[in-house]
Amino acid sequence: MLFWLCVVAMVLARIWLVSDEDIIASETPHDALWTVKVADRGYWGEAEHDHLTLIRPPAYPLWLSAVRFLGIPQRTGIELAYIGAAALLAYAICAAGAFRWMALLAFALILSSPYPLTIFRWTLTDALNAPLMMVLAALLVLAICAYSWRGRWMYGLLAGAAAGAFSLNRGEGQMMALVAIALTAVLALLSAWRQGWRVRVGRFAFYLLVPAVVCLAMVTAVKWKNHVRYGLWATDELKGPGWKAANKALLRIKPDQPIDYVSLTQSSISAAGRVSPTFAQIVPLLQGPTGNFWHRAGGVKRDLPEGELLTGFHGWALRDAAYRTRKFSSSAQCDAYWAQVAAELNAAFAAGELPERRVLSAYLDPDIGTWIRRVPESARKMWSFTIGKPV
């Protein structure tokens, strides 16, 4: 009885704290403002195509649409999702064999975190990431701890659905979700280590395939819908095959001088423009008004040299410049443009016309030696942010 009284008291206190709040949509065209506008038309609703039409995955706008449809204030809605996810995680902790007081302590720590009190006030995909991550972790634990195959199937399928939603919330979500599923499968394998090899292999395959198949099916469904609506087989334009090929080719250009926090330097942009007639069309904007705008948006954070684009911002600069130069009527046309850029750059690499470096991914800074040493410091800052200390 005392256990449930404590739970109810914490929940009521949390809801009371945010009962008079609502979320704020800052005037950021690529973030909050875009999210609100897209949520208003249900993501795939009718709208004139422009450079902002398909810039992010659909999970968070669809969440806002669903909460509004239910008549729940947005701030209360995300808070209820957070509380529910925390309760599910606490339940999973009990199912894993922990004492009730441990689950209650975990629940209390999650609800007392300062993270939602700041992030949840803003229209950000980060807000939905927190409950989705907890739900995914809880369902994977419950799937492993289930005694019956019925329970394993139920939690495995639900975990896949949570992984799918997590994958469609932010760009890096799919990779993180699949890694979590793979780690769960490894844990299932280790837990059955003393049993026969068939049992071990079966457990590993089940916990890997069931959630992964559901997750990938949800992602594929969104790609299909985008293909029907916008002509592009991708969750958003930044995942289009042409865009990925072009960004990878641009990152492959070895800069004259490496610059911290800059993956694509102005020297690399100039070099690309000299060998790619298609890319040359947008170089004046990248080294002019569009580049200057995005330099100010991100460069001030790292005191970058004049005109250089912070990693994470150069993609927005490239897209804006392309849409200002070419009036694309669909996402498919835009992706075809970037595919042409990639083809011209790769031909230049093959002919030895461009200095090159090794690139592992279209989304990873190739200068690994420079940023890898900063990972411990970044982890410390993230921890400080999580517990509410100033960085």
Residue pairs with C-beta under 8 A, 6 or more apart in sequence:
3 100
3 104
6 104
6 108
7 87
7 104
7 107
10 107
10 108
10 111
11 83
11 111
14 79
14 83
14 111
15 76
15 79
15 80
15 83
17 117
18 75
18 76
18 79
18 117
18 120
19 76
21 75
21 121
22 73
22 74
22 75
23 74
23 75
23 78
23 120
23 121
23 122
23 123
23 127
24 32
24 121
24 122
24 123
25 32
25 33
25 35
25 36
25 122
25 123
26 32
26 33
26 122
26 123
27 33
28 34
29 52
30 52
30 55
30 316
31 123
31 124
32 122
32 123
32 124
34 52
34 55
34 56
35 56
35 60
35 61
35 64
35 123
35 125
36 64
36 123
38 61
39 60
39 61
39 62
39 64
39 65
39 68
40 65
41 47
42 61
42 62
42 65
43 58
43 61
43 62
43 65
44 58
44 225
44 229
47 53
49 230
49 328
49 329
49 330
49 331
50 323
51 319
51 320
51 322
51 323
51 328
53 230
53 237
53 331
54 226
54 230
54 232
54 236
54 237
54 331
55 236
55 237
55 238
55 319
56 125
56 171
56 236
56 238
57 167
57 168
57 169
57 170
57 171
57 173
57 222
57 235
57 236
58 168
58 222
58 235
59 125
59 128
59 132
59 165
59 166
59 168
59 169
60 125
60 127
60 128
60 169
63 128
64 74
64 123
67 74
67 77
67 78
68 74
70 77
72 80
75 120
75 121
78 116
78 120
78 127
78 128
78 131
79 116
79 120
81 128
81 131
82 110
82 116
82 120
82 130
82 131
82 134
83 111
84 131
85 130
85 131
85 132
85 134
85 135
85 138
86 106
86 107
86 110
86 111
86 134
87 107
88 134
88 135
88 138
88 139
89 106
89 107
89 110
89 134
89 135
89 137
89 138
90 103
90 104
90 106
90 107
91 103
91 138
91 142
92 137
92 138
92 139
92 141
92 142
92 145
93 102
93 103
93 106
93 141
94 100
94 103
95 141
95 142
95 145
96 141
96 145
97 145
110 134
113 386
113 387
113 388
114 387
114 388
115 130
115 385
115 386
115 388
116 127
116 130
119 126
119 127
119 130
120 127
125 169
125 170
126 170
128 169
129 166
129 169
129 170
129 173
132 162
132 165
132 166
132 169
133 166
135 162
136 159
136 162
136 163
136 166
136 177
136 180
137 180
139 155
139 158
139 159
139 162
140 155
140 159
140 180
140 181
140 184
140 207
140 211
142 151
142 155
143 151
143 152
143 155
143 156
143 159
143 184
143 207
143 211
144 184
144 187
144 188
144 191
144 207
146 152
146 154
146 155
152 206
153 210
156 206
156 207
156 210
156 211
157 210
157 211
157 214
159 181
159 184
159 210
159 211
159 214
160 181
160 210
160 211
160 212
160 213
160 214
160 215
160 217
160 218
161 214
161 215
161 218
163 177
163 178
163 180
163 181
163 211
163 212
163 214
163 215
164 177
164 214
164 215
164 216
164 217
164 218
164 219
165 218
166 173
166 176
166 177
167 173
167 174
167 177
167 178
167 215
167 218
167 219
168 174
168 218
168 219
168 222
168 235
171 236
171 238
171 239
171 363
174 215
174 219
177 215
178 212
178 215
181 207
181 208
181 211
181 212
181 215
182 208
184 207
184 208
184 211
185 203
185 204
185 205
185 207
185 208
186 204
187 207
188 203
188 204
188 206
188 207
189 200
189 203
189 204
191 203
192 199
192 200
192 203
193 200
219 235
222 235
223 233
223 234
223 235
224 233
226 232
226 233
226 234
226 235
226 236
226 331
227 233
230 330
230 331
230 332
231 330
231 331
231 332
231 333
232 240
232 330
232 331
232 332
232 334
232 335
233 240
233 241
234 240
234 241
234 331
234 335
237 243
237 319
237 331
237 334
237 335
238 315
238 319
240 331
240 334
240 335
240 338
241 335
241 339
242 334
242 335
242 336
242 337
242 338
242 339
242 340
242 341
242 342
243 334
243 335
243 338
243 362
244 362
245 338
245 339
245 342
245 346
245 362
246 318
246 338
246 339
246 341
246 342
246 345
247 315
247 318
247 338
247 362
247 363
248 342
248 359
248 361
248 362
249 341
249 342
249 345
249 346
249 349
250 264
250 268
250 269
250 272
250 318
250 345
251 263
251 264
251 359
251 362
251 365
251 366
252 345
252 349
252 354
252 356
252 357
252 358
252 359
252 366
253 264
253 268
253 271
253 272
253 345
253 354
253 355
253 356
253 357
254 268
254 355
254 356
254 357
255 265
255 267
255 268
256 265
256 267
257 265
257 267
258 265
258 367
258 370
259 265
259 304
259 305
259 308
260 302
260 370
261 302
261 304
261 310
261 311
262 304
262 308
262 309
262 310
262 311
262 314
263 311
263 314
263 365
263 366
263 367
264 309
264 311
264 314
265 308
266 286
266 287
266 291
266 307
266 308
269 283
269 286
269 287
270 283
270 287
271 354
271 355
272 279
272 283
272 341
272 345
272 354
273 279
273 280
273 283
274 280
275 344
275 345
275 348
275 353
275 354
276 341
276 344
276 345
276 348
277 344
278 337
278 340
278 341
278 344
279 341
279 344
279 345
281 325
281 326
282 318
282 321
282 322
282 324
282 325
285 291
285 320
285 321
285 324
285 325
286 317
286 318
286 321
287 307
290 317
290 320
290 321
290 324
291 307
291 309
291 317
291 321
292 307
293 317
293 320
294 309
294 310
294 313
294 314
294 316
294 317
294 320
295 304
295 306
295 307
295 308
295 309
295 310
297 310
297 313
297 316
298 304
298 309
298 310
298 312
298 313
299 308
299 309
299 310
301 310
302 310
304 310
309 317
311 365
319 334
322 328
322 334
322 337
322 338
323 334
326 337
328 334
328 337
345 354
348 354
349 356
357 366
357 367
358 366
359 366
360 366
360 368
365 371
381 391
384 390
384 391
385 391
